[in-house]
Amino acid sequence: MSFFRLLLLFVCIFVLASANLPAAEQSVALPDGPGKDLLMSKCFQCHNEGMWKDQRQDRRRWQAALYRMVGRGALWTEDEINTMASYLATLPPQEAKPSKSEGK
């Protein structure tokens, strides 16, 4: 099986699996700001918040990641990429979840 077919199969399985999640697990608490709606409409077609919530990158690195998605078939304009990259670069770090050993 070629790499492309394997990748396409993985993406299809991922999309189908995430479509079956309860609404509470699909909801995302992203801060408001320019680019949020665009990100939600463009990226959530294939991804959930797990794709970027733990990644802290600057605008330039987010742009590179988004252009890689264009290389994989995403249909975005340069303005959309710039807006989404700027928004992603402003996301605050996720709060660390306490380990089970903490608090004992």
N, C-alpha and C positions, 0 to 999 in steps of 0.2 A: 504494500500500500504506500503510495507516495506521501511525502510530508504534507503536501497541500491538502490531500484528501483526509489525512489523519487530523490535521488542524481544523478543517471544516466540520468533521464529525464531532470533535471536541466542542466546538463553538455551538453546534446545534444541540448537543446534549446539555450543555451549560444553560442555554436559553430556555430549553424546555423544562429543565429542573428548576430554574429560578422562577419561571412562570407559575409553577405549582406551589410556591411558598405562600403561607398565609399573608394577608395584607400587612399585618403588624411587622413581619420580618422583612417585607419589601420596602416599608416606609423608611425614609432617610431624613435625618435631622441635620440638614446642611444649613449653615448660616445664610441669610439673605445677602444678596449682593449682585452686582452686574456679572452675568455669566451663569448664575445658578440655573435659571430656567432653560438656558441653552444646553448646559451640561446634562440636566435631567432629560431633556428631549432627545439629545444625540447619543449620549453614552449609555443611558439606562436601557437602550434597546438591546444591548448585548451584555452589559456589565451591571454589577451591583456595587454598593459602596465599598465592599471589600477590595476592589481593584485599586483604590487610591487612599483609603482612610489611614493606612499605616505608612504611606509614602509621603515624605516631606521633601519636596523638590522646589527649586526655584522656577521662575517663569520659563526660562530658556530650556530647562530639562523637560518641563511639561510640554512645551511646544514640540520638542523632538519626539516625545512619546505620542503626541497627537498626530504628528506627520507620519509616524510609523503606522498608525491606524488608517490613515489615508492610503498608504501603500498596501494595506490589507483590504481596501474596498470602501472605507468610510467616505461619504460624499459631503465634505465640509469646505466652506470657503476659507480663505486666509483670515478674514475678519473673525469668523467663528472660532477658528483655532486660536487666534490671539486673545479673544475674549475668554474662552474656556481656560487657556493656560494662565492668564492673569488671575482668574477666579481660583483655580486650583492652588496656585502659589500662595494665596492668602488664607487657606484653611488652617485653623489652629491644630496643634498636635492633639491626638486622641489621649484621653485620660487613661492612665494605666489601670487595669483591673487589679484589685488586691488579690494576692495569691491566697490559697487555702490556709497556708501556714501563718499568714498575718492575722492578727486579731485574737490569737489564742494565748 
